[in-house]
């Protein structure tokens, strides 16, 4: 999932390049109350991996744009992440299995056409169909009839899910194969956005210049920038203050940061590695910086194509020899928190310590496990994207593994996030690669199902555990959030046995902005609240 859960392009990091770990045993706004409207702002952007189609996007580069362009049935409060009705007037159920959705009247797409119940039903049926190959079509899996449009093998048996039915222009029903207690909470994710009639006439054109029902519309999309302008037909809750948003594409976090310092860029959510050391960035951007606790986790993932890393003892050894305390204190200067599990602590139900001893630094135990498992023959690679500020910590991690475990570890850098994602999806990598997750919606389930369930859209490691899958289904059907959280916690604890990924740290989002803007707010998802920002 992505939505705001999404695969993360970056985790700004700082490091002493030659550091070998083995050698060592909140958020805010600009404070202004300006209510100015109009004008243009610029912010750091990155290259989307896929066309700008809601269900085809599960990473932040395209997701951040679509968040401003599409409105959904539900939105998430910019301060608390609490779900609130947006296009939906109501979402009602008596059994958590059949849901009746009533739309608000007079909502429109940016092409002036009305947002109707059929625009949701048609969009979800099309997106779920396996013929499309959309990475987030998987989000429709709970809906009855999903298996007919997206069978595990063979061609679809139908182009419609039996669980979706249009009642009238403003009403439709959703029936799931089993109870799903948090379905309304999920419906704010981008994959569930409605699609206008024009989409089905030319999906390729839509992918370049999407037509949504959000406060902004795309007016330019090329390799240098994605430009949004106010949607005159938007009648929703948050129309936004500025008239124009220019997402400038950067392949270098330092370049974006330097442009903010020089007031040539208005916002960046990545602070370069060297600037985090000693809080240099806060001094340089005095009065125009902030830090927000975010629903983001960074991990190390194991390539499913590397037979040498399938032994769980090797995974445990690599995890135990990663000194999370040292990294977060000396490298990230406290802007990261060592991860003890796979779920961000900002969401309700998160339980500390789920990773157990595998996430506890222990050189002696790591060496023992590594030797017992037979080590690694040849160079082992750690792949990171070059546009996210990852090289320094990756170099340090390799130095650590080289020293503690005797591995010939080599950092493999791609030019940008899109390239790394394409290599992962194509199965071109061996060794390890960096992975990150930004929550789509504030639920413990969102950190588990879309990443680790068998066949899930973001299960890049091809992890499969029938017992884990069954526990998720059981949790989905729970009658209360407390009961559901307990069952999701039990599912998370199973990951410690197999270690499909190694949790590294939980993130805050450090950010900087120019002297030209006011009311700068970062959400619990680690994204700029584009509805609040203004020019001075």
C-alpha positions in Angstrom: 0.0 0.0 0.0 1.3 3.7 -0.2 -0.7 6.2 0.5 0.7 7.7 2.6 1.8 4.3 3.0 4.2 4.0 0.6 7.5 2.8 -0.4 9.8 5.6 0.7 12.3 7.3 -1.6 14.5 8.6 1.2 15.5 8.6 4.7 17.8 11.6 5.1 21.0 10.4 6.9 24.3 11.7 8.1 27.5 9.8 8.7 31.2 9.9 9.1 32.0 8.1 5.9 34.8 6.0 7.2 32.9 5.0 10.3 33.0 1.3 11.2 30.3 0.6 13.8 32.3 -2.2 15.3 34.9 0.3 16.5 32.4 1.6 19.1 31.3 -0.7 21.7 8.4 16.5 16.3 6.9 18.7 14.1 5.8 22.2 13.8 5.2 25.0 11.5 6.6 28.4 10.6 4.8 29.9 13.6 3.0 32.4 11.4 -0.7 33.2 11.4 -0.7 34.5 7.8 -3.8 33.8 5.8 -2.5 35.1 2.5 -3.8 33.1 -0.5 -2.6 32.8 -4.1 0.8 32.7 -5.6 3.2 29.9 -6.4 5.4 27.7 -4.2 8.1 25.2 -5.2 9.0 22.0 -3.4 11.4 19.0 -3.8 10.0 16.4 -6.0 11.3 13.1 -7.4 10.7 10.9 -10.4 7.5 8.7 -10.2 8.1 5.0 -10.9 4.9 4.5 -12.7 2.2 6.6 -14.5 0.1 8.8 -12.2 -2.8 6.4 -12.0 -4.0 5.9 -8.4 -3.8 2.1 -8.3 -0.6 2.0 -10.3 1.3 4.1 -7.7 2.6 2.8 -4.5 5.6 5.1 -3.8 6.0 8.6 -2.6 7.2 10.3 -5.8 4.0 9.8 -7.6 1.9 9.4 -4.4 2.6 12.9 -3.1 1.3 14.4 -6.4 -1.8 12.2 -6.5 -2.6 13.2 -2.9 -3.1 16.8 -4.0 -4.9 15.8 -7.2 -7.3 13.2 -5.9 -9.9 13.4 -3.2 -11.0 10.1 -1.6 -14.0 8.9 0.3 -12.0 9.5 3.5 -9.2 11.8 4.3 -6.7 11.8 7.2 -6.5 14.8 9.6 -3.3 16.7 8.9 -2.6 17.0 12.7 -3.7 13.6 14.1 -4.1 11.3 11.0 -7.6 10.5 12.3 -9.8 9.4 9.4 -12.6 11.9 8.4 -15.2 11.7 5.7 -14.2 13.6 2.6 -16.2 12.7 -0.5 -18.3 10.3 1.6 -21.3 11.8 3.3 -21.5 8.5 5.3 -20.1 5.0 5.4 -22.4 2.7 7.4 -22.3 -1.0 8.3 -23.9 -3.2 10.9 -21.6 -6.2 10.5 -18.3 -5.0 9.2 -19.0 -7.0 6.0 -21.6 -5.0 4.1 -21.0 -1.3 3.8 -23.2 1.4 2.4 -21.4 4.5 1.0 -23.3 7.7 0.5 -21.5 10.5 -1.5 -21.7 14.2 -0.8 -23.7 16.1 -3.5 -22.1 18.3 -6.2 -18.6 17.0 -6.1 -16.7 17.2 -9.4 -13.6 16.1 -11.2 -11.2 18.7 -12.6 -12.8 18.2 -16.1 -16.1 19.4 -14.7 -17.9 16.0 -14.7 -19.7 14.9 -11.5 -18.2 12.4 -9.0 -20.8 9.6 -9.0 -21.0 6.2 -7.3 -20.2 4.5 -10.6 -16.9 6.3 -10.8 -15.8 4.5 -7.7 -17.2 1.1 -8.6 -15.8 1.3 -12.2 -12.5 2.4 -10.9 -12.1 -0.3 -8.4 -13.2 -3.0 -10.8 -10.8 -1.8 -13.4 -7.9 -1.4 -11.0 -8.3 -4.8 -9.4 -8.4 -6.6 -12.7 -5.2 -8.6 -13.1 -5.0 -7.6 -16.8 -4.0 -4.1 -15.7 -1.1 -5.2 -13.6 -1.5 -2.3 -11.2 0.7 -2.6 -8.1 -2.0 -1.4 -5.8 -4.9 -3.3 -7.3 -4.2 -5.8 -4.5 -5.9 -3.3 -2.1 -9.3 -4.5 -3.4 -8.7 -8.1 -2.3 -11.1 -8.0 0.7 -14.0 -7.2 -1.7 -16.2 -10.2 -2.6 -15.5 -11.3 -6.2 -11.9 -10.1 -6.2 -10.7 -13.6 -7.0 -12.8 -13.5 -10.2 -11.1 -10.4 -11.6 -7.7 -11.2 -10.2 -7.3 -15.0 -10.0 -4.0 -16.5 -8.8 -3.7 -18.3 -12.1 -5.1 -17.8 -15.6 -7.2 -15.0 -17.0 -9.9 -13.1 -15.1 -13.3 -14.8 -15.1 -15.1 -11.5 -14.8 -14.5 -7.8 -15.2 -16.7 -6.9 -12.2 -16.5 -7.8 -8.5 -19.7 -9.1 -7.1 -19.3 -7.2 -3.9 -19.7 -3.8 -5.6 -23.1 -2.5 -6.5 -24.4 0.9 -7.5 -27.6 1.8 -5.8 -28.1 5.3 -7.3 -25.9 8.2 -8.4 -24.8 8.9 -4.9 -24.9 5.5 -3.3 -23.1 2.2 -3.6 -22.5 -0.8 -1.5 -19.3 -2.8 -0.7 -19.5 -6.4 0.5 -16.3 -8.2 1.6 -15.7 -11.9 1.6 -15.3 -11.8 5.4 -15.6 -9.0 8.0 -13.0 -6.2 7.7 -13.2 -4.1 10.8 -11.0 -1.2 9.5 -12.3 -1.0 5.9 -13.6 2.6 6.3 -10.2 3.6 7.6 -8.5 2.1 4.5 -10.7 4.0 2.0 -8.5 7.2 2.2 -5.7 5.4 0.5 -4.9 6.6 -3.1 -5.8 3.3 -4.7 -9.4 3.8 -3.7 -9.8 7.1 -5.6 -12.6 7.5 -8.1 -11.8 7.7 -11.8 -13.7 9.9 -14.3 -15.3 8.5 -17.4 -12.5 10.1 -19.5 -9.9 7.8 -17.9 -11.4 4.7 -19.5 -11.2 6.2 -22.9 -7.4 6.9 -22.6 -5.6 5.5 -19.5 -2.2 6.4 -20.9 -3.1 10.1 -21.3 -4.5 10.1 -17.7 -1.2 8.6 -16.4 0.5 11.7 -17.7 -2.1 14.3 -16.8 -4.4 12.8 -14.2 -8.0 14.1 -13.8 -8.9 14.0 -10.1 -11.4 15.5 -7.7 -8.9 17.0 -5.4 -7.9 20.7 -4.8 -5.2 20.7 -7.5 -4.8 19.5 -11.1 -1.7 18.6 -13.1 -0.8 21.2 -15.8 2.7 20.1 -16.6 4.6 16.8 -16.2 8.1 16.3 -17.6 11.5 15.1 -16.4 12.2 18.5 -14.8 9.0 19.2 -12.9 5.4 18.3 -12.2 3.3 21.4 -11.9 -0.1 21.6 -10.2 -2.6 24.5 -10.3 -5.8 25.1 -8.4 -8.8 23.0 -9.5 -11.6 25.5 -10.1 -14.2 22.7 -9.9 -13.1 21.5 -6.4 -15.9 21.9 -3.8 -14.3 19.9 -0.9 -13.1 20.8 2.6 -9.6 22.0 1.9 -9.2 24.0 -1.4 -5.6 25.0 -0.6 -4.2 28.5 -0.2 -1.6 28.8 -3.0 -2.6 28.8 -6.7 0.3 26.8 -8.0 2.7 24.1 -6.7 5.9 23.3 -8.6 7.4 19.9 -7.8 10.9 20.3 -9.0 12.6 17.0 -9.7 15.9 16.5 -7.9 18.3 13.6 -8.1 20.5 15.0 -5.4 19.3 15.8 -1.9 22.1 18.3 -1.4 21.0 20.4 -4.4 17.5 20.6 -3.1 18.7 21.6 0.4 21.0 24.3 -1.0 18.2 25.7 -3.0 16.1 26.0 0.1 19.0 27.7 1.9 19.3 30.2 -1.0 15.5 30.7 -1.2 15.3 29.2 -4.6 13.1 26.3 -3.4 10.4 26.7 -0.8 10.3 23.2 0.8 12.4 20.1 1.2 11.6 17.0 3.2 15.2 15.6 3.0 18.1 17.1 4.9 21.5 16.0 3.5 23.7 13.7 5.5 26.4 16.2 6.6 23.8 18.8 7.7 22.3 16.5 10.4 25.6 16.2 12.2 25.5 18.6 15.2 22.2 20.0 14.0 24.0 22.2 11.5 20.8 22.4 9.4 18.9 24.0 12.2 21.5 26.7 12.5 21.6 27.3 8.8 17.8 27.3 8.5 17.2 29.1 11.8 13.5 29.9 12.1 12.6 27.9 9.0 13.0 24.3 10.0 11.0 21.6 11.7 10.8 18.0 12.7 7.7 15.8 12.8 7.3 12.3 14.2 6.0 10.3 11.3 4.5 6.9 10.5 7.6 5.8 8.7 10.0 2.8 9.2 13.2 2.1 7.4 14.4 -1.5 6.9 16.9 -3.7 5.2 15.4 -6.2 2.8 16.8 -9.5 1.5 16.7 -10.3 -2.1 14.5 -13.3 -2.8 17.0 -14.2 -5.6 19.9 -14.6 -3.3 20.1 -18.3 -2.1 23.0 -17.5 0.3 20.8 -15.3 2.4 17.8 -17.6 2.8 19.3 -19.1 6.0 17.6 -17.2 8.9 20.8 -17.4 10.9 22.6 -15.2 8.4 19.8 -12.7 8.5 19.9 -12.7 12.3 23.7 -12.1 12.2 23.4 -9.2 9.9 20.7 -7.6 12.0 22.6 -8.2 15.3 25.7 -6.6 13.9 23.9 -3.4 12.9 24.4 -0.9 15.7 21.2 0.9 15.7 21.9 3.0 18.8 25.2 4.3 17.3 23.6 5.2 14.0 20.6 7.0 15.5 22.7 8.9 18.0 25.9 9.7 16.2 24.8 9.7 12.6 21.2 10.8 12.7 21.7 13.0 15.7 18.6 11.7 17.4 16.3 12.2 14.4 15.7 8.4 14.3 14.8 5.9 16.9 16.1 2.3 16.9 13.5 -0.1 15.6 12.4 -2.9 17.8 9.7 -4.2 15.4 8.0 -3.7 12.1 5.3 -1.2 13.0 5.8 2.5 13.6 5.1 3.5 17.2 2.9 6.5 16.0 -0.1 4.1 15.3 -2.5 2.7 17.7 -1.7 -0.9 18.7 2.1 -0.7 18.0 3.9 -3.0 20.4 7.6 -2.5 21.3 10.1 -5.3 21.3 8.5 -7.5 18.6 11.8 -8.1 16.8 13.4 -9.5 20.0 17.1 -10.3 20.2 17.5 -10.1 16.5 17.3 -6.3 16.7 19.7 -6.1 19.7 23.3 -5.3 18.9 25.4 -8.4 19.8 28.7 -8.9 18.0 29.6 -12.2 19.6 26.2 -13.8 18.9 26.3 -12.4 15.3 29.7 -13.9 14.6 28.6 -17.3 16.0 25.5 -17.4 13.9 27.3 -16.3 10.8 30.0 -19.0 11.1 27.4 -21.7 11.9 25.5 -20.7 8.8 28.6 -20.9 6.5 29.2 -17.2 5.8 28.8 -15.6 2.4 30.8 -16.6 -0.8 31.9 -13.6 -2.9 30.9 -9.9 -2.6 27.6 -9.1 -0.9 25.9 -6.0 -2.2 23.7 -3.4 -0.4 21.6 -1.5 -3.0 20.4 2.1 -2.2 19.1 4.9 -4.3 21.4 7.8 -4.9 18.8 10.6 -4.7 17.8 9.8 -1.0 21.0 10.5 1.0 21.6 6.8 1.8 25.3 6.3 0.7 26.9 7.3 3.9 25.0 5.0 6.3 25.2 2.2 3.7 29.0 2.6 3.6 29.1 2.5 7.3 26.9 -0.6 7.5 29.2 -2.3 5.0 32.2 -1.3 7.0 30.6 -2.8 10.1 29.8 -6.1 8.4 33.2 -6.2 6.9 34.8 -5.8 10.4 32.5 -7.9 12.5 31.5 -10.7 10.0 34.4 -10.6 7.5 32.0 -9.9 4.6 33.2 -8.4 1.3 30.2 -5.9 1.4 29.8 -3.4 -1.4 27.3 -0.5 -1.7 25.5 -0.5 -5.0 24.0 3.0 -5.8 21.3 3.6 -8.4 20.9 7.1 -9.8 17.4 7.5 -8.4 14.5 5.8 -6.6 12.7 4.9 -9.7 15.7 2.9 -11.0 16.1 1.1 -7.7 12.4 0.2 -7.6 12.5 -1.1 -11.2 15.5 -3.3 -10.4 13.7 -4.7 -7.4 10.6 -5.4 -9.3 12.5 -7.0 -12.2 14.4 -9.3 -9.8 17.8 -7.9 -10.8 19.3 -7.5 -7.4 21.0 -9.9 -5.0 22.2 -9.3 -1.5 20.3 -6.6 0.4 18.5 -3.5 -0.6 17.1 -0.6 1.5 13.4 -0.5 2.0 11.1 2.0 3.7 7.4 2.3 4.4 5.3 5.4 4.9 1.9 4.5 6.2 -1.1 4.7 3.9 -3.5 5.0 6.8 -2.8 5.0 10.6 -3.3 1.3 11.4 -0.9 -1.5 12.6 -2.5 -3.6 9.8 -1.1 -1.2 7.2 2.5 -2.1 8.2 1.8 -5.8 7.8 -0.7 -6.8 5.1 0.6 -4.9 2.0 4.2 -5.7 2.7 4.3 -9.3 4.2 1.2 -11.1 3.2 1.6 -13.7 0.5 1.4 -12.0 -2.9 1.0 -8.5 -1.5 1.6 -5.5 -3.7 4.8 -4.4 -1.9 6.1 -7.9 -0.8 9.3 -7.4 -2.7 11.0 -10.3 -0.8 8.3 -12.9 -1.9 7.7 -13.7 1.8 5.0 -16.3 2.4 3.9 -17.7 5.7 0.4 -19.3 5.7 0.1 -19.0 9.5 0.9 -15.3 9.2 -1.7 -14.8 6.5 -4.3 -16.6 8.5 -3.7 -14.5 11.5 -4.2 -11.3 9.4 -7.5 -12.6 8.2 -8.5 -13.4 11.8 -7.5 -9.9 12.9 -9.4 -8.3 10.0 -12.6 -10.0 11.2 -12.2 -8.9 14.9 -15.2 -7.1 16.4 -13.2 -4.4 18.2 -10.1 -2.4 17.5 -8.5 -3.8 20.7 -9.1 -7.4 19.7 -7.9 -6.6 16.2 -4.7 -5.0 17.4 -3.9 -8.0 19.7 -4.2 -10.3 16.7 -2.1 -8.1 14.5 0.5 -8.0 17.2 0.6 -11.8 17.1 1.0 -11.7 13.4 3.9 -9.2 13.6 5.7 -11.4 16.2 5.8 -14.2 13.6 8.1 -12.1 11.4 10.8 -12.4 14.0 11.1 -16.1 13.2 11.8 -15.6 9.5 13.2 -12.0 9.3 12.0 -11.2 5.7 13.4 -7.8 6.5 15.5 -6.3 9.2 13.9 -3.2 10.9 16.5 -0.4 11.2 14.8 2.7 12.7 11.7 4.7 13.0 11.7 8.1 11.4 10.9 11.6 12.1 10.7 13.9 9.1 13.2 16.8 9.4 12.3 19.6 6.9 13.3 23.0 5.8 11.6 25.9 4.0 12.3 29.3 2.5 11.8 32.7 4.0 9.0 33.2 1.5 6.4 30.8 3.0 4.2 30.6 6.1 2.0 28.0 7.8 4.3 25.1 7.0 2.9 21.9 8.4 4.1 18.4 8.0 1.6 15.6 8.6 2.0 12.4 10.6 2.6 10.7 7.2 5.8 12.8 6.8 4.3 14.9 3.9 3.8 18.6 3.5 0.2 19.7 4.2 -0.3 21.5 0.9 -3.7 22.8 2.0 -2.2 25.0 4.8 1.0 26.5 3.3 0.9 30.1 2.2 3.2 32.8 0.8 4.1 35.7 3.1 
